[in-house]
Amino acid sequence: MSDEAKARQAATQFKPGQSGNPGGKPLHARTKLNNAFMTAMANDFQEHGIAAIKAAREADPMGYVKAVASLMPKQIEQSQPLDELTDAELTAGIALLRARLTGGAGEGSEQAAGLSQTH
């Protein structure tokens, strides 16, 4: 890049602290809008909540179902934490549970003690 091109580029760049869109959205406008909307909804729900839900369900069942569905988590993660344990750890865990259910007495107390010390 030539010196002339560099000078032209430097002259058109924004200075530190200068916005590229000075007439754009005010700082935190979306947050303020969200907060105001949620406050208004909470106040309205406080006053009309159950009746409004019933009316929505009766007047527009599909809209009601869509609204409920939109509140559900988008992704449900299924975990199998016991899959990570070895057979010996599972056996010791079962022994620990049996020992606790029987008040600490019974077979498997030695394995249970070993498990509780390692975990």
DSSP file (Angstrom, degrees, kcal/mol; ACC not computed):
  #  RESIDUE AA STRUCTURE BP1 BP2  ACC     N-H-->O    O-->H-N    N-H-->O    O-->H-N    TCO  KAPPA ALPHA  PHI   PSI    X-CA   Y-CA   Z-CA
    1    1 A M              0   0    0      0, 0.0     2,-0.0     0, 0.0     0, 0.0   0.000 360.0 360.0 360.0 134.1    0.0    0.0    0.0
    2    2 A S     >  -     0   0    0      1,-0.1     4,-2.3     4,-0.0     5,-0.2  -0.248 360.0-111.6 -74.6 164.3    1.4    3.4   -1.0
    3    3 A D  H  > S+     0   0    0      1,-0.2     4,-2.2     2,-0.2     5,-0.1   0.856 119.6  53.6 -62.8 -35.8    1.9    6.2    1.4
    4    4 A E  H  > S+     0   0    0      2,-0.2     4,-2.3     1,-0.2    -1,-0.2   0.910 109.0  47.7 -67.0 -41.6   -0.9    8.2   -0.2
    5    5 A A  H  > S+     0   0    0      2,-0.2     4,-2.6     1,-0.2    -2,-0.2   0.900 111.7  50.8 -65.7 -40.7   -3.3    5.2    0.2
    6    6 A K  H  X S+     0   0    0     -4,-2.3     4,-2.5     2,-0.2    -2,-0.2   0.903 110.5  49.1 -62.9 -41.2   -2.3    4.9    3.9
    7    7 A A  H  X S+     0   0    0     -4,-2.2     4,-1.8     2,-0.2    -2,-0.2   0.902 111.7  48.8 -65.8 -41.6   -2.8    8.6    4.5
    8    8 A R  H  X S+     0   0    0     -4,-2.3     4,-1.3     2,-0.2    -2,-0.2   0.920 112.6  48.4 -63.4 -43.3   -6.3    8.4    2.9
    9    9 A Q  H  X S+     0   0    0     -4,-2.6     4,-1.1     1,-0.2     3,-0.4   0.918 111.1  50.0 -63.7 -43.2   -7.2    5.4    4.9
   10   10 A A  H  < S+     0   0    0     -4,-2.5    -1,-0.2     1,-0.2    -2,-0.2   0.843 108.1  54.4 -64.1 -33.8   -6.0    7.0    8.2
   11   11 A A  H  < S+     0   0    0     -4,-1.8    -1,-0.2     1,-0.2    -2,-0.2   0.788 111.7  43.8 -72.1 -26.8   -8.0   10.1    7.4
   12   12 A T  H  < S+     0   0    0     -4,-1.3    -1,-0.2    -3,-0.4    -2,-0.2   0.588  91.2 101.7 -95.5 -10.7  -11.2    8.2    7.0
   13   13 A Q  S  < S-     0   0    0     -4,-1.1     2,-0.2    -3,-0.2    -3,-0.0  -0.394  81.4-101.4 -73.4 152.1  -10.9    5.9   10.0
   14   14 A F        -     0   0    0     -2,-0.1    -1,-0.1     1,-0.1     3,-0.1  -0.469  34.3-123.3 -72.3 142.4  -12.8    6.6   13.2
   15   15 A K    >   -     0   0    0     -2,-0.2     3,-2.4     1,-0.1    -1,-0.1  -0.478  45.3 -75.8 -79.5 155.9  -10.9    8.3   16.0
   16   16 A P  T 3  S+     0   0    0      0, 0.0    -1,-0.1     0, 0.0     3,-0.1  -0.294 122.1  14.4 -54.7 130.0  -10.8    6.6   19.4
   17   17 A G  T 3  S+     0   0    0      1,-0.3     2,-0.5    -3,-0.1    -2,-0.0   0.418  98.0 122.5  84.8  -1.4  -14.2    7.1   21.1
   18   18 A Q    <   -     0   0    0     -3,-2.4    -1,-0.3     2,-0.0     2,-0.2  -0.836  58.9-132.1 -98.5 127.7  -15.9    8.2   17.9
   19   19 A S        -     0   0    0     -2,-0.5    -4,-0.1     1,-0.1     4,-0.0  -0.476   4.0-144.2 -77.2 145.0  -19.0    6.2   16.9
   20   20 A G  S    S+     0   0    0      1,-0.3    -1,-0.1    -2,-0.2    -2,-0.0   0.591 102.6  34.1 -79.3 -12.1  -19.3    4.9   13.3
   21   21 A N    >   +     0   0    0      1,-0.1     3,-2.3     4,-0.1    -1,-0.3  -0.601  67.5 172.3-141.7  75.3  -23.1    5.5   13.6
   22   22 A P  T 3  S+     0   0    0      0, 0.0    -1,-0.1     0, 0.0    -2,-0.1   0.735  82.8  50.6 -62.5 -22.2  -23.7    8.6   15.9
   23   23 A G  T 3  S+     0   0    0     -4,-0.0    -2,-0.0     3,-0.0     0, 0.0   0.267  94.5 110.4 -94.9  12.0  -27.4    8.6   15.1
   24   24 A G  S <  S-     0   0    0     -3,-2.3    -5,-0.0     1,-0.2    -3,-0.0   0.100  81.2 -44.3 -77.9-169.4  -27.7    4.8   16.0
   25   25 A K        -     0   0    0      1,-0.1    -1,-0.2     3,-0.0     3,-0.1  -0.298  67.3-110.7 -59.5 132.5  -29.3    3.0   18.8
   26   26 A P    >   -     0   0    0      0, 0.0     3,-1.9     0, 0.0     4,-0.3  -0.268  45.6 -82.1 -63.3 152.9  -28.6    4.6   22.2
   27   27 A L  T 3  S+     0   0    0      1,-0.3     0, 0.0     2,-0.1     0, 0.0  -0.319 112.6   1.9 -57.7 131.2  -26.4    2.6   24.6
   28   28 A H  T 3> S+     0   0    0     -3,-0.1     4,-2.5     1,-0.1    -1,-0.3   0.630  86.4 136.7  65.9  18.1  -28.3   -0.1   26.5
   29   29 A A  H <> S+     0   0    0     -3,-1.9     4,-2.4     1,-0.2     5,-0.2   0.909  71.2  49.0 -61.5 -42.3  -31.6    0.7   24.7
   30   30 A R  H  > S+     0   0    0     -4,-0.3     4,-2.9     2,-0.2    -1,-0.2   0.909 111.3  49.6 -65.1 -41.6  -32.4   -3.0   24.2
   31   31 A T  H  > S+     0   0    0      2,-0.2     4,-2.8     1,-0.2    -1,-0.2   0.921 111.7  48.6 -62.6 -44.1  -31.7   -3.8   27.9
   32   32 A K  H  X S+     0   0    0     -4,-2.5     4,-2.6     2,-0.2    -2,-0.2   0.913 112.9  48.3 -62.2 -42.3  -33.9   -0.9   29.0
   33   33 A L  H  X S+     0   0    0     -4,-2.4     4,-2.8     2,-0.2     5,-0.2   0.933 112.3  48.4 -63.5 -46.4  -36.7   -2.0   26.7
   34   34 A N  H  X S+     0   0    0     -4,-2.9     4,-2.8     1,-0.2     5,-0.2   0.928 113.3  47.4 -59.5 -45.6  -36.4   -5.6   27.9
   35   35 A N  H  X S+     0   0    0     -4,-2.8     4,-2.3     2,-0.2    -2,-0.2   0.917 113.6  47.1 -63.7 -43.4  -36.5   -4.5   31.5
   36   36 A A  H  X S+     0   0    0     -4,-2.6     4,-2.4    -5,-0.2    -2,-0.2   0.914 114.2  47.6 -65.0 -42.3  -39.5   -2.2   31.0
   37   37 A F  H  X S+     0   0    0     -4,-2.8     4,-2.7     2,-0.2    -2,-0.2   0.934 112.8  47.6 -64.2 -46.8  -41.4   -4.9   29.1
   38   38 A M  H  X S+     0   0    0     -4,-2.8     4,-2.5    -5,-0.2    -1,-0.2   0.875 112.1  50.4 -64.7 -36.9  -40.7   -7.6   31.6
   39   39 A T  H  X S+     0   0    0     -4,-2.3     4,-2.5    -5,-0.2    -1,-0.2   0.927 111.9  47.3 -64.9 -44.5  -41.7   -5.3   34.5
   40   40 A A  H  X S+     0   0    0     -4,-2.4     4,-2.6     2,-0.2    -2,-0.2   0.908 113.4  48.4 -63.4 -41.6  -45.0   -4.4   32.7
   41   41 A M  H  X S+     0   0    0     -4,-2.7     4,-2.9     2,-0.2     5,-0.2   0.912 111.4  49.8 -64.8 -41.9  -45.6   -8.1   32.0
   42   42 A A  H  X S+     0   0    0     -4,-2.5     4,-2.4     2,-0.2    -2,-0.2   0.914 112.4  47.6 -63.6 -42.4  -44.9   -9.0   35.6
   43   43 A N  H  X S+     0   0    0     -4,-2.5     4,-1.6     2,-0.2    -2,-0.2   0.923 114.2  46.4 -64.0 -44.3  -47.3   -6.3   36.8
   44   44 A D  H  X S+     0   0    0     -4,-2.6     4,-3.3     1,-0.2     5,-0.3   0.905 112.9  49.8 -64.6 -41.4  -50.0   -7.3   34.4
   45   45 A F  H  X S+     0   0    0     -4,-2.9     4,-2.7     1,-0.2     5,-0.2   0.899 106.2  56.4 -64.5 -39.3  -49.6  -11.0   35.3
   46   46 A Q  H  < S+     0   0    0     -4,-2.4    -1,-0.2    -5,-0.2    -2,-0.2   0.887 117.5  35.1 -57.6 -38.6  -49.8  -10.1   39.0
   47   47 A E  H  < S+     0   0    0     -4,-1.6    -2,-0.2    -5,-0.1    -1,-0.2   0.872 139.6  11.9 -84.4 -39.5  -53.1   -8.5   38.4
   48   48 A H  H  X S+     0   0    0     -4,-3.3     4,-3.1    -5,-0.1     5,-0.3   0.315  86.0 125.2-124.0   7.6  -54.6  -10.8   35.7
   49   49 A G  H  X S+     0   0    0     -4,-2.7     4,-2.4    -5,-0.3     5,-0.2   0.829  77.2  33.0 -42.4 -68.2  -52.4  -13.8   35.5
   50   50 A I  H  > S+     0   0    0     -5,-0.2     4,-2.4     1,-0.2    -1,-0.2   0.897 121.6  48.9 -65.1 -41.2  -54.6  -16.9   36.0
   51   51 A A  H  > S+     0   0    0      1,-0.2     4,-2.5     2,-0.2    -1,-0.2   0.906 112.3  49.2 -64.3 -40.5  -57.6  -15.3   34.3
   52   52 A A  H  X S+     0   0    0     -4,-3.1     4,-2.5     2,-0.2    -2,-0.2   0.895 110.8  50.0 -66.3 -40.0  -55.5  -14.3   31.3
   53   53 A I  H  X S+     0   0    0     -4,-2.4     4,-2.5    -5,-0.3    -2,-0.2   0.933 112.2  47.5 -63.2 -45.5  -53.9  -17.7   31.0
   54   54 A K  H  X S+     0   0    0     -4,-2.4     4,-2.2     1,-0.2    -2,-0.2   0.919 112.7  48.9 -61.7 -44.6  -57.4  -19.4   31.1
   55   55 A A  H  X S+     0   0    0     -4,-2.5     4,-2.8     1,-0.2     5,-0.3   0.904 112.1  48.7 -63.3 -41.7  -58.7  -16.9   28.5
   56   56 A A  H  X S+     0   0    0     -4,-2.5     4,-2.5     1,-0.2     8,-0.3   0.912 110.9  50.5 -64.4 -42.8  -55.7  -17.5   26.2
   57   57 A R  H  < S+     0   0    0     -4,-2.5    -1,-0.2    -5,-0.2    -2,-0.2   0.901 116.6  40.8 -62.1 -41.7  -56.1  -21.3   26.5
   58   58 A E  H  < S+     0   0    0     -4,-2.2    -2,-0.2    -5,-0.2    -1,-0.2   0.885 120.5  41.2 -76.4 -39.3  -59.8  -21.1   25.7
   59   59 A A  H  < S+     0   0    0     -4,-2.8    -2,-0.2     1,-0.2    -3,-0.2   0.855 133.9  13.7 -78.8 -36.2  -59.6  -18.5   22.9
   60   60 A D     X  +     0   0    0     -4,-2.5     4,-2.4    -5,-0.3    -1,-0.2  -0.621  62.5 173.7-143.8  78.0  -56.4  -19.8   21.1
   61   61 A P  H  > S+     0   0    0      0, 0.0     4,-2.4     0, 0.0     5,-0.2   0.869  84.3  50.2 -57.3 -39.2  -55.3  -23.3   22.2
   62   62 A M  H  > S+     0   0    0      2,-0.2     4,-2.6     1,-0.2     5,-0.2   0.911 110.9  48.4 -67.6 -40.8  -52.5  -23.5   19.6
   63   63 A G  H  > S+     0   0    0      2,-0.2     4,-2.4     1,-0.2    -1,-0.2   0.890 110.9  52.3 -62.9 -38.1  -51.1  -20.1   20.7
   64   64 A Y  H  X S+     0   0    0     -4,-2.4     4,-2.3    -8,-0.3    -2,-0.2   0.932 110.6  46.4 -61.7 -47.3  -51.3  -21.2   24.3
   65   65 A V  H  X S+     0   0    0     -4,-2.4     4,-2.8     1,-0.2    -2,-0.2   0.904 112.2  51.2 -63.8 -41.4  -49.3  -24.4   23.4
   66   66 A K  H  X S+     0   0    0     -4,-2.6     4,-2.3     2,-0.2    -1,-0.2   0.900 109.3  50.6 -62.2 -40.7  -46.8  -22.4   21.4
   67   67 A A  H  X S+     0   0    0     -4,-2.4     4,-0.8     2,-0.2    -2,-0.2   0.923 112.4  45.8 -64.2 -43.7  -46.3  -20.0   24.3
   68   68 A V  H >X S+     0   0    0     -4,-2.3     3,-1.0     1,-0.2     4,-0.6   0.934 112.6  51.0 -63.9 -44.8  -45.7  -22.9   26.7
   69   69 A A  H >< S+     0   0    0     -4,-2.8     3,-1.1     1,-0.3    -1,-0.2   0.857 104.0  58.5 -61.8 -34.9  -43.4  -24.6   24.3
   70   70 A S  H 3< S+     0   0    0     -4,-2.3    -1,-0.3     1,-0.3    -2,-0.2   0.743 103.1  54.0 -67.8 -20.8  -41.4  -21.3   23.9
   71   71 A L  H << S+     0   0    0     -3,-1.0    -1,-0.3    -4,-0.8    -2,-0.2   0.604  90.5  95.6 -86.7 -12.1  -40.7  -21.4   27.6
   72   72 A M  S << S-     0   0    0     -3,-1.1    -3,-0.0    -4,-0.6     0, 0.0  -0.401  92.4 -87.8 -76.6 154.9  -39.3  -24.9   27.6
   73   73 A P        -     0   0    0      0, 0.0    -1,-0.1     0, 0.0     3,-0.1  -0.341  30.9-135.7 -59.7 143.3  -35.5  -25.4   27.3
   74   74 A K  S    S+     0   0    0      1,-0.2     2,-0.4    -3,-0.1    -2,-0.1   0.814  88.7  25.9 -72.2 -30.1  -34.4  -25.5   23.7
   75   75 A Q        -     0   0    0      2,-0.0     2,-0.6     0, 0.0    -1,-0.2  -0.997  67.5-155.7-138.8 131.3  -32.1  -28.6   24.3
   76   76 A I        -     0   0    0     -2,-0.4     2,-0.6    -3,-0.1     0, 0.0  -0.929  13.7-150.7-108.0 121.8  -32.4  -31.2   26.9
   77   77 A E        -     0   0    0     -2,-0.6     2,-0.6     2,-0.0    -2,-0.0  -0.801   4.6-154.2 -95.3 126.5  -29.2  -33.0   27.8
   78   78 A Q        -     0   0    0     -2,-0.6     2,-0.4     2,-0.0    -2,-0.0  -0.863  15.7-172.6 -99.2 127.2  -29.5  -36.6   28.9
   79   79 A S        -     0   0    0     -2,-0.6     3,-0.1     3,-0.0    -2,-0.0  -0.915  21.7-162.8-122.2 149.7  -26.7  -37.7   31.1
   80   80 A Q    >   +     0   0    0     -2,-0.4     3,-1.6     1,-0.1     4,-0.4  -0.715  14.8 173.9-125.6  76.9  -25.9  -41.1   32.4
   81   81 A P  G >  S+     0   0    0      0, 0.0     3,-1.0     0, 0.0     4,-0.2   0.791  76.3  60.7 -61.8 -27.2  -23.5  -40.4   35.3
   82   82 A L  G >  S+     0   0    0      1,-0.2     3,-1.4     2,-0.2     8,-0.1   0.735  88.8  72.2 -72.6 -19.9  -23.4  -44.1   36.4
   83   83 A D  G <  S+     0   0    0     -3,-1.6    -1,-0.2     1,-0.3    -4,-0.0   0.754  91.0  59.7 -63.4 -23.4  -22.0  -45.1   33.0
   84   84 A E  G <  S+     0   0    0     -3,-1.0    -1,-0.3    -4,-0.4     2,-0.2   0.616  89.8  90.0 -81.2 -12.2  -18.7  -43.5   33.9
   85   85 A L  S <  S-     0   0    0     -3,-1.4     2,-0.1    -4,-0.2    -3,-0.0  -0.585  76.4-123.7 -88.0 147.4  -18.3  -45.8   37.0
   86   86 A T     >  -     0   0    0     -2,-0.2     4,-2.4     1,-0.1     5,-0.2  -0.352  30.2-105.3 -77.8 166.8  -16.5  -49.1   36.8
   87   87 A D  H  > S+     0   0    0      1,-0.2     4,-2.6     2,-0.2     5,-0.2   0.881 123.1  53.4 -60.5 -37.7  -18.2  -52.3   37.9
   88   88 A A  H  > S+     0   0    0      2,-0.2     4,-2.3     1,-0.2    -1,-0.2   0.901 109.2  48.0 -65.3 -40.2  -16.2  -52.3   41.1
   89   89 A E  H  > S+     0   0    0      2,-0.2     4,-2.3     1,-0.2    -2,-0.2   0.892 112.1  49.4 -67.4 -39.3  -17.3  -48.7   41.9
   90   90 A L  H  X S+     0   0    0     -4,-2.4     4,-2.5     2,-0.2    -2,-0.2   0.924 111.5  48.9 -63.6 -44.3  -20.9  -49.6   41.3
   91   91 A T  H  X S+     0   0    0     -4,-2.6     4,-2.2     1,-0.2    -2,-0.2   0.910 112.7  47.9 -62.1 -42.4  -20.7  -52.7   43.5
   92   92 A A  H  X S+     0   0    0     -4,-2.3     4,-2.3     2,-0.2    -1,-0.2   0.881 110.8  51.9 -66.2 -37.5  -19.1  -50.6   46.3
   93   93 A G  H  X S+     0   0    0     -4,-2.3     4,-2.4     2,-0.2    -2,-0.2   0.904 109.3  49.2 -65.1 -41.5  -21.8  -47.9   45.8
   94   94 A I  H  X S+     0   0    0     -4,-2.5     4,-2.6     2,-0.2    -2,-0.2   0.916 111.4  50.1 -62.3 -42.8  -24.5  -50.5   46.2
   95   95 A A  H  X S+     0   0    0     -4,-2.2     4,-2.5     2,-0.2    -2,-0.2   0.897 109.5  51.4 -62.9 -40.2  -22.8  -51.9   49.3
   96   96 A L  H  X S+     0   0    0     -4,-2.3     4,-2.3     2,-0.2    -2,-0.2   0.926 111.0  47.4 -62.9 -45.1  -22.6  -48.3   50.7
   97   97 A L  H  X S+     0   0    0     -4,-2.4     4,-2.4     2,-0.2    -2,-0.2   0.917 112.4  49.3 -62.6 -43.4  -26.3  -47.7   50.1
   98   98 A R  H  X S+     0   0    0     -4,-2.6     4,-1.9     1,-0.2     6,-0.2   0.918 110.7  50.9 -61.2 -42.3  -27.2  -51.1   51.7
   99   99 A A  H  <>S+     0   0    0     -4,-2.5     5,-4.9     1,-0.2     6,-0.3   0.904 111.8  46.6 -63.6 -40.8  -25.1  -50.3   54.7
  100  100 A R  H ><5S+     0   0    0     -4,-2.3     3,-0.9     3,-0.2    -1,-0.2   0.880 111.0  51.8 -69.4 -36.9  -26.7  -46.9   55.2
  101  101 A L  H 3<5S+     0   0    0     -4,-2.4    -1,-0.2     1,-0.2    -2,-0.2   0.824 113.4  44.7 -68.0 -30.6  -30.2  -48.3   54.8
  102  102 A T  T ><5S-     0   0    0     -4,-1.9     3,-0.7    -5,-0.2    -1,-0.2   0.267 124.9 -99.4 -97.7  11.8  -29.5  -51.0   57.4
  103  103 A G  T < 5S-     0   0    0     -3,-0.9    -3,-0.2     1,-0.2    -4,-0.1   0.733  74.5 -56.8  81.0  22.1  -27.8  -48.6   59.8
  104  104 A G  T 3 <S+     0   0    0     -5,-4.9     2,-0.2     1,-0.3    -1,-0.2   0.293 111.6 107.0  95.4 -10.9  -24.3  -49.4   58.9
  105  105 A A    <   +     0   0    0     -3,-0.7    -1,-0.3    -6,-0.3    -3,-0.2  -0.646  48.3  57.4 -98.9 158.3  -24.4  -53.2   59.6
  106  106 A G  S >  S-     0   0    0     -2,-0.2     3,-1.0    -3,-0.1    -7,-0.1  -0.459  87.2 -34.9 116.7 175.0  -24.5  -56.0   57.1
  107  107 A E  T 3  S+     0   0    0      1,-0.2    -8,-0.0    -2,-0.2    -9,-0.0  -0.313 115.9  36.6 -70.4 151.0  -22.5  -57.4   54.3
  108  108 A G  T 3> S+     0   0    0    -10,-0.1     4,-2.5    -9,-0.0    -1,-0.2   0.469  72.7 123.5  90.2   1.4  -20.6  -55.0   52.1
  109  109 A S  H <> S+     0   0    0     -3,-1.0     4,-2.3     1,-0.2     5,-0.2   0.849  73.7  54.1 -64.6 -32.4  -19.6  -52.6   54.8
  110  110 A E  H  > S+     0   0    0      2,-0.2     4,-1.9     1,-0.2    -1,-0.2   0.922 111.0  44.8 -67.2 -42.5  -15.9  -53.0   54.0
  111  111 A Q  H  > S+     0   0    0      1,-0.2     4,-2.2     2,-0.2    -2,-0.2   0.900 112.6  52.5 -66.7 -39.4  -16.6  -52.1   50.3
  112  112 A A  H  X S+     0   0    0     -4,-2.5     4,-2.5     1,-0.2    -2,-0.2   0.900 107.6  50.8 -63.3 -40.9  -18.7  -49.2   51.4
  113  113 A A  H  X S+     0   0    0     -4,-2.3     4,-1.3     1,-0.2    -1,-0.2   0.902 109.8  51.0 -63.5 -40.1  -16.0  -47.9   53.6
  114  114 A G  H  X S+     0   0    0     -4,-1.9     4,-1.3     1,-0.2    -2,-0.2   0.889 111.4  47.8 -64.2 -39.2  -13.6  -48.1   50.8
  115  115 A L  H  X S+     0   0    0     -4,-2.2     4,-1.8     1,-0.2     3,-0.3   0.921 109.2  51.7 -68.2 -44.4  -15.9  -46.2   48.4
  116  116 A S  H  < S+     0   0    0     -4,-2.5    -1,-0.2     1,-0.2    -2,-0.2   0.778 109.9  51.1 -66.7 -23.9  -16.7  -43.5   50.9
  117  117 A Q  H  < S+     0   0    0     -4,-1.3    -1,-0.2    -5,-0.2    -2,-0.2   0.806 112.9  44.5 -80.4 -29.3  -12.9  -42.9   51.4
  118  118 A T  H  <        0   0    0     -4,-1.3    -2,-0.2    -3,-0.3    -1,-0.2   0.696 360.0 360.0 -88.7 -17.8  -12.2  -42.7   47.7
  119  119 A H     <        0   0    0     -4,-1.8    -2,-0.2    -5,-0.1    -3,-0.2   0.397 360.0 360.0-117.1 360.0  -15.1  -40.4   46.7
